[in-house]
Amino acid sequence: MLTGTSGIAFVLAVAIVGLVFVVVQLRSVLRHDTGTDQMREIADAIQEGAAAFLQREYTILAIFVAVVAAVIAGGISLNTR
């Protein structure tokens, strides 16, 4: 088992290898052609739909979190009386 300085060095080395891998993969993907006009239109439509979905999802999630926080806060205040 790695402990102390050797453990930190190992984690940093693995992190650096991971970052290098990501950069290599990113450059590989960005080097490719983006496709025909029709493919780009479809990709834009998918991206627009995904953004709309995420906006709606985050709105619902924020409401849910606020309600749960209020319920927890109410429960805590009832238990401390």
Buried (B, 14 or more C-beta within 10 A) or exposed (E): EEEEEEEEEEEEEEEEEEEEEEEEEEEEEEEEEEEEEEEEEEEEEEEEEEEEEEEEEEEEEEEEEEEEEEEEEEEEEEEEE
